[in-house]
Amino acid sequence: MRALVFADRSAAALAPLDRHYAVPLLPVAGKELILYTVEELVAAGVTDCVFVLSEHADRVEHLLGDGQRWGARFRVVLSRGGEAPSALWPRIRIGDDAPLLVLRGDLLRTPAVAPFLRKAQGQAGVRIRGVGADPRASLLLLRPGHDQAGALPLAPLLDLLSVDGGAAGPDAEAAADSVPLPDGDLSLLEDLPAYHRANLDVVAGAFRGLAPAGRELALGLIAGRRAQVSPRSLKQGHAYVGENSRVSAEAELLGNVVIARDVIVDRAATIHDSVILPHSYVGELVEVRNAIVAGDQLIRVDTGVVVTISDAFLLGNLGQGNAAAGSRVTDRIGGALLILLSLPLWPLALAAAALSRPPAGALPAAGEGGNATAAAARLWRTEMLIGNRRSSLPTAGESDQCFFTGRFATDIPVLALLPRLLAVLRGDLRLVGVAPLTPRESESRSEDWQRVRDQAPVGLLGPTQLLLPGDAPLDERLMSDAFYAGQRSDLKDLRWLGEGLRGLFSARAWRARGAGESITARD
């Protein structure tokens, strides 16, 4: 069974969200809209899918990947949106040798694919139409031989499935046998109030067949992975708090509330019947009622008024964090150049590691690995750090950004950290950024200010790496990184890069570092 999924309609009616979101990417109760359709198809055994995309197609394609995450196979076809079927069909390239299910993936509905396919088994027609309360959410099953004339009549199919076109015309009605779809709920997300309402209905359990994924902390309170929220914050109603989001224990959630991933709700803030989109900050004492918050924009769904808040202490945009701070081409090119220039140093690093005295516990005990393991442990130490590259999975978090690197077992900084150049080449590190943390160090952070550093990329060089001693306390390193994240710019990054390169030729960089000693020194 194959599926042809149309997810190409315009998001203009959802302005100002259309600047950052295509309709399939809109978060609904912690999950991108199109993923509801993907999961429904896979659950029904439909794993060979072609997606027709338009706006922000690259981002939708990145979210979907090739389908391996679901044990499926995905392919993408680009559309200009509203494109004529005669122009679109040749690019889709689907024959008539296997059943084909046609549906829209840019709307929200109670799961209906599996019941429809079961009912269609009792129909003998070549084209079977699944009809619900709203014809715009119809399903179409095309059996082998549907394209015998050499060109699939896509026009009536697109009319049937059009979010804007309404009911099908008489030709389309005559062209397909019909079976009723089971009763359920449907949202076309055709405007901001509809999008707002769909989110609140899902989290309140009022949307049949759909529920937010996460752990239930208290009655009516669902939290995603690594979300931090106190049950006492939910004063009444239902709330969903997405992955990596943090709600102060002194904040209040009332009515039905949806808080997406990577959101901070500060002390004494009040969220009432509202949707907070990813990477937003809601400040102290701020009240949000019957609204959508997108970064520094407050969208009142009852009046349609959009207000941009200039005071970052009230509402702010936390950026995309490390997921959007992945390595740039210029960083990889710079990393490759530095590797070439450093080739003469690698044998020197091996020699320095061989001559150094291993720290206590670095070597395995007799019988636990043999001479080869002991020799490797003497020369090389493996590290697991959190970098910039995030998995293509939409639910990826810090654990999916971990990478393994190594360091030579020497106290000479320049030689010890040579392997991190390979991490720059892979895209795990930028040339300039905050200092990489281990997963344990990252998990130990409990204050909001300690996560300000996540707004900057993770880098090989930076003020923390160059100015602080290697044994500096974690809080001191996080403070240095947070200050850098708040002040960084491309020009300042160039200066830090120059500072790092200049430091490589200093005596301090080539001397074994003692406690409290940094790579570069400033008076």
C-alpha positions in Angstrom: 0.0 0.0 0.0 1.2 3.4 -1.0 0.1 6.9 0.0 0.1 10.3 -1.7 0.0 13.0 0.9 -0.7 16.6 0.0 0.7 19.1 2.5 1.2 22.1 0.2 -1.4 24.6 1.1 -0.4 28.2 1.9 -0.1 29.4 5.5 -0.9 33.0 4.6 -4.1 32.9 6.6 -2.0 32.1 9.7 0.1 35.2 9.5 2.4 36.2 11.3 3.2 32.5 11.9 3.7 31.9 8.2 7.1 33.6 8.4 8.5 30.7 10.3 6.0 27.8 9.8 4.6 25.9 6.9 1.2 24.4 7.8 2.6 20.9 8.2 5.2 22.2 10.6 2.8 23.9 13.0 3.2 22.5 16.5 0.0 21.0 17.9 0.2 19.8 21.5 4.0 19.2 21.3 4.1 17.5 17.8 4.4 18.9 14.3 1.0 18.7 12.5 2.2 16.4 9.7 3.5 13.8 12.1 -0.1 13.0 13.2 -0.8 11.9 9.6 2.5 10.0 9.4 1.9 8.0 12.5 -1.7 7.3 11.4 -0.5 5.9 8.1 2.2 3.8 9.6 -0.2 2.4 12.2 -2.5 1.4 9.3 0.4 -0.4 7.5 0.9 2.3 4.9 4.7 2.7 4.7 5.5 3.9 1.2 4.6 7.6 1.1 5.0 10.5 -1.3 4.6 13.9 0.2 3.7 17.0 -2.0 5.2 20.0 -0.3 5.4 23.7 -1.0 6.3 26.4 1.7 9.4 25.7 3.8 9.7 22.4 1.9 13.3 21.9 3.0 12.4 22.1 6.6 9.5 19.6 6.2 11.7 17.2 4.3 14.3 17.5 7.1 11.7 16.7 9.7 10.4 13.6 7.8 13.7 12.3 6.6 13.6 9.2 4.4 11.1 7.4 6.7 13.5 5.0 8.4 12.5 6.3 11.8 9.1 4.7 11.2 10.3 1.7 9.3 8.9 3.4 6.1 10.1 4.9 2.9 9.4 8.6 2.1 9.8 10.6 -1.0 9.1 14.4 -1.5 7.7 16.2 -4.6 7.8 20.0 -4.7 4.8 22.0 -5.6 4.1 25.8 -6.0 0.9 25.3 -4.1 -2.4 25.3 -6.0 -0.5 23.9 -9.0 -2.5 22.5 -12.0 -2.8 18.7 -11.8 -1.6 18.3 -15.3 1.7 20.0 -14.3 2.0 18.2 -11.0 1.2 14.6 -11.9 4.3 13.9 -14.1 6.6 14.9 -11.2 4.8 12.6 -8.8 5.6 9.5 -10.9 3.3 6.9 -9.3 2.1 4.1 -11.5 -1.1 2.1 -11.2 0.4 -1.3 -10.3 -0.4 -1.1 -6.5 -3.2 0.5 -4.4 -2.8 4.2 -3.7 -4.3 6.1 -0.8 -4.7 9.9 -1.4 -5.2 12.3 1.4 -4.2 15.6 2.9 -1.5 15.8 5.6 -2.0 19.5 6.6 -5.1 19.1 8.7 -5.9 17.5 12.0 -8.4 14.8 12.4 -9.5 11.8 14.4 -7.6 8.7 13.0 -9.7 7.4 10.1 -7.2 5.7 7.7 -7.4 2.1 9.2 -11.2 2.1 9.5 -11.5 3.4 6.0 -9.2 0.7 4.5 -11.2 -2.0 6.3 -14.5 -0.8 4.9 -13.0 -0.3 1.4 -12.2 -4.1 1.3 -15.9 -4.8 0.8 -16.1 -2.4 -2.2 -15.5 -3.6 -5.7 -14.8 -0.3 -7.4 -11.4 0.9 -8.7 -11.8 4.3 -6.9 -13.2 4.3 -3.3 -13.9 7.6 -1.6 -14.1 7.8 2.2 -16.7 10.5 3.1 -16.9 12.2 6.5 -18.9 15.2 7.8 -16.6 17.5 5.9 -15.8 16.6 2.3 -12.5 18.4 2.5 -11.1 15.7 4.7 -12.1 12.9 2.3 -9.9 9.9 1.7 -9.4 8.3 -1.7 -8.3 4.7 -2.4 -7.2 4.0 -6.0 -6.8 0.4 -6.8 -4.5 -1.2 -9.5 -5.7 -0.2 -12.9 -6.9 3.2 -11.9 -4.6 4.9 -14.5 -5.5 2.7 -17.4 -6.0 5.7 -19.7 -2.4 6.8 -19.1 -3.2 9.9 -17.0 -4.7 9.9 -13.6 -7.6 12.5 -13.4 -6.1 14.4 -10.5 -8.3 17.5 -10.8 -11.4 16.0 -9.1 -9.2 14.4 -6.5 -7.6 17.7 -5.6 -11.0 19.3 -5.6 -12.2 16.7 -3.1 -9.1 17.2 -0.9 -8.9 21.0 -1.3 -9.0 22.8 2.0 -10.4 25.9 0.2 -12.5 24.2 -2.5 -15.3 22.7 -0.4 -17.4 19.8 -1.6 -16.6 17.8 -4.7 -18.3 18.4 -8.0 -20.7 16.0 -9.7 -17.9 14.5 -11.9 -15.9 13.5 -8.9 -18.9 12.1 -7.1 -19.7 9.9 -10.1 -16.1 8.8 -10.5 -15.8 7.1 -7.1 -17.8 4.7 -4.9 -18.3 6.0 -1.4 -18.0 4.6 2.1 -18.7 6.6 5.3 -15.8 7.5 7.6 -16.3 7.0 11.3 -17.4 9.9 13.4 -14.6 12.0 14.7 -13.2 15.5 15.0 -11.6 17.6 12.4 -9.7 20.9 12.3 -8.5 22.5 9.1 -6.4 25.0 11.0 -7.6 27.6 8.5 -6.9 30.6 10.7 -5.3 31.5 14.1 -8.4 30.9 16.2 -8.8 27.5 14.7 -5.1 26.7 15.3 -5.4 27.9 18.9 -8.6 25.9 19.5 -7.1 22.7 18.1 -4.2 22.8 20.5 -6.3 23.4 23.5 -8.8 20.7 22.4 -6.1 18.1 22.1 -4.5 18.8 25.5 -8.0 18.8 27.1 -8.9 15.4 25.6 -11.7 17.0 23.6 -10.3 15.9 20.3 -11.3 12.3 19.9 -8.5 9.8 19.2 -5.6 12.3 19.8 -3.6 12.9 23.0 -0.3 14.7 23.8 2.6 12.3 24.3 4.5 12.5 27.6 4.4 11.6 31.2 1.5 12.5 33.5 2.9 14.4 36.5 -0.6 15.1 38.0 -4.2 14.9 36.9 -4.4 17.1 33.8 -0.7 17.9 33.6 1.5 16.2 30.9 5.2 16.8 30.5 7.6 16.0 27.6 11.1 14.8 28.0 13.3 16.7 30.4 10.5 19.3 31.0 10.6 20.9 34.4 7.2 21.9 35.9 5.7 21.6 39.3 2.2 20.1 39.6 1.3 23.0 41.9 1.6 25.4 38.9 -1.5 23.9 37.4 -4.3 25.7 39.2 -7.1 24.4 37.0 -7.8 22.7 33.7 -5.2 20.9 31.6 -1.7 21.7 30.5 1.0 20.2 28.3 4.7 21.3 28.9 7.0 20.3 26.0 10.4 18.9 25.9 13.2 20.9 27.6 10.8 23.6 28.7 10.9 25.0 32.2 8.0 26.5 34.1 8.8 28.2 37.4 7.1 26.7 40.4 5.7 30.1 41.1 4.1 30.4 37.7 0.3 29.7 37.3 -1.3 27.7 34.5 -5.1 28.1 34.2 -7.7 26.7 31.8 -6.2 24.8 29.0 -2.5 25.6 28.2 0.0 24.3 25.7 3.6 25.1 26.1 5.8 23.8 23.3 9.5 22.7 23.5 12.4 24.9 24.7 10.2 27.5 26.5 10.9 29.3 29.7 8.1 30.6 31.9 9.5 32.7 34.6 8.4 33.4 38.2 4.9 34.6 38.9 3.9 34.5 35.2 0.2 33.5 34.5 -0.8 31.5 31.4 -4.5 31.3 30.8 -6.0 29.4 27.8 -3.0 30.1 25.6 -0.5 28.4 23.3 3.2 29.2 23.8 5.3 28.3 20.7 8.8 26.9 20.7 11.8 29.0 21.9 9.7 31.6 23.6 10.4 33.3 27.0 7.6 34.6 29.2 8.9 36.9 31.8 8.2 37.5 35.5 4.7 38.7 36.4 3.6 38.6 32.7 0.0 37.5 32.2 -0.9 35.8 28.9 -4.6 35.2 28.3 -6.4 33.7 25.3 -3.4 34.2 23.1 -0.6 32.6 21.1 3.0 33.6 22.0 5.6 33.2 19.3 8.9 34.6 20.6 8.5 38.3 21.2 5.0 38.4 19.5 1.8 38.2 21.4 -1.2 37.2 19.2 -4.7 37.7 20.7 -6.9 35.2 19.0 -10.1 36.9 20.1 -9.3 40.2 18.5 -6.6 39.3 15.9 -4.3 41.9 17.3 -0.5 41.1 17.0 1.8 42.9 19.4 5.6 42.8 19.2 7.1 43.2 22.7 10.4 45.1 22.6 11.2 44.4 26.2 13.0 41.1 26.3 12.2 40.8 30.1 8.5 40.5 29.2 8.5 38.3 26.1 11.5 37.2 24.2 12.8 34.8 21.6 15.2 32.2 22.9 16.5 31.4 19.5 16.8 27.9 18.1 19.5 26.8 20.5 22.1 24.3 19.4 19.8 22.8 16.9 20.0 25.9 14.7 23.6 26.5 15.6 25.0 23.7 13.6 28.3 24.0 11.9 28.5 26.3 8.9 30.4 25.5 5.7 33.0 28.1 6.7 33.7 26.4 10.0 34.2 23.0 8.3 36.5 24.5 5.7 38.4 26.3 8.5 38.6 23.0 10.5 39.9 21.1 7.4 42.6 23.8 6.9 43.6 23.7 10.6 43.9 19.9 10.4 46.2 20.1 7.4 48.4 22.8 9.1 48.5 20.7 12.3 49.6 17.4 10.7 53.2 17.8 11.9 51.9 18.1 15.5 50.1 14.8 15.6 53.2 12.6 15.9 54.5 15.1 18.5 51.2 14.7 20.4 51.6 10.9 20.4 55.2 11.2 21.7 54.1 13.6 24.4 51.3 11.3 25.5 53.7 8.3 25.5 56.1 10.2 27.8 53.5 11.5 30.1 52.6 9.8 33.4 49.0 8.5 33.2 46.7 9.7 36.0 45.6 7.3 38.7 42.9 4.9 37.4 43.6 5.7 33.7 45.1 2.2 33.1 43.0 -0.9 33.3 43.9 -3.5 35.9 45.8 -6.6 35.0 43.6 -9.0 33.1 41.0 -6.4 32.1 42.1 -5.6 28.6 45.7 -6.7 28.0 48.7 -4.7 26.8 46.9 -3.2 23.8 44.2 -1.6 25.9 46.7 -0.4 28.4 48.8 1.2 25.7 45.7 2.9 24.2 44.6 4.2 27.6 48.1 5.6 28.1 48.0 7.6 24.9 44.3 8.5 24.4 41.3 9.4 26.5 37.8 9.2 25.1 35.3 12.0 25.9 31.5 12.2 25.3 30.4 15.8 24.8 27.3 17.7 23.7 27.8 19.4 20.3 25.8 21.2 17.7 24.5 18.5 15.4 21.1 17.3 16.3 19.5 14.2 15.1 16.9 14.5 12.2 14.3 13.2 14.6 11.8 15.9 15.6 12.0 14.9 19.2 15.7 15.0 19.3 17.2 16.6 22.4 20.6 17.0 24.0 21.1 13.3 24.3 20.8 13.2 20.5 23.6 15.8 20.1 26.2 13.9 22.0 29.4 13.0 20.1 32.5 11.1 21.0 35.9 12.7 20.7 39.3 12.1 22.3 42.2 13.9 23.7 45.8 13.0 23.8 47.0 12.0 27.3 49.2 15.0 27.8 48.9 18.2 29.8 50.1 20.4 26.9 46.9 22.1 25.8 47.7 22.5 22.1 48.6 18.9 21.7 45.9 17.4 24.0 43.0 19.0 22.1 44.1 18.3 18.5 41.4 15.6 18.1 38.7 18.2 18.5 39.7 19.6 15.1 38.0 16.4 13.7 34.8 17.4 15.6 34.9 20.7 13.8 35.2 19.0 10.4 32.3 16.7 11.3 30.1 19.6 12.3 29.9 18.8 16.0 31.8 21.9 16.9 32.1 25.4 15.5 35.5 27.1 15.4 34.3 29.7 18.0 31.6 29.2 20.6 30.8 28.2 24.1 32.8 25.4 25.8 31.3 21.9 25.2 29.7 20.2 28.2 29.5 16.6 29.2 26.0 15.1 29.5 26.4 15.0 33.2 27.4 18.6 33.4 24.4 19.6 31.2 21.9 17.6 33.3 23.2 19.2 36.5 22.1 22.7 35.5 19.0 23.8 37.5 18.8 27.6 37.0 17.4 29.3 33.9 20.5 31.6 33.6 22.6 28.5 33.3 20.9 27.6 30.0 21.4 31.0 28.4 24.6 29.6 26.9 22.4 27.2 24.8 21.6 30.2 22.6 25.1 30.1 21.2 26.9 27.4 19.2 29.4 25.1 20.9 32.9 25.8 19.7 36.5 24.8 19.7 37.6 28.2 20.9 36.0 30.9 22.9 36.4 33.1 26.0 35.7 30.2 28.4 38.3 27.9 26.7 40.9 30.6 26.4 40.6 32.7 29.6 39.5 30.3 32.3 41.7 27.6 33.9 41.0 24.0 33.0 39.8 23.3 36.6 37.4 26.3 36.8 34.1 25.4 38.6 31.1 24.6 36.4 29.2 27.7 37.5 32.1 30.0 36.5 32.3 28.4 33.1 28.5 28.6 32.6 28.6 32.3 33.6 31.4 33.0 31.1 29.5 31.2 28.4 26.2 33.0 29.2 28.0 36.4 29.0 29.5 35.3 25.6 26.1 34.1 24.3 24.5 37.5 25.2 27.2 39.5 23.5 28.3 37.4 20.6 28.5 38.6 17.0 30.4 37.5 13.9 32.9 40.3 14.4 33.6 39.3 18.0 33.9 35.7 16.9 36.6 36.7 14.5 38.4 38.4 17.3 38.2 35.4 19.5 39.4 33.2 16.7 42.4 35.6 16.2 43.0 35.5 20.0 43.1 31.7 19.9 45.4 31.5 16.9 47.7 34.1 18.5 47.7 32.1 21.8 48.9 29.0 20.0 52.3 30.7 19.5 52.6 31.6 23.2 54.7 29.8 25.7 51.7 29.3 27.9 49.9 27.1 25.3 52.9 24.8 25.0 53.6 24.5 28.7 51.9 21.8 30.8 49.0 23.4 32.5 48.8 23.4 36.2 45.8 24.0 38.4 44.2 27.4 37.8 46.1 28.1 34.6 44.4 29.2 31.4 45.7 28.9 27.8 45.9 32.7 27.3 46.5 35.4 29.9 45.1 38.9 30.1 46.3 41.5 32.5 
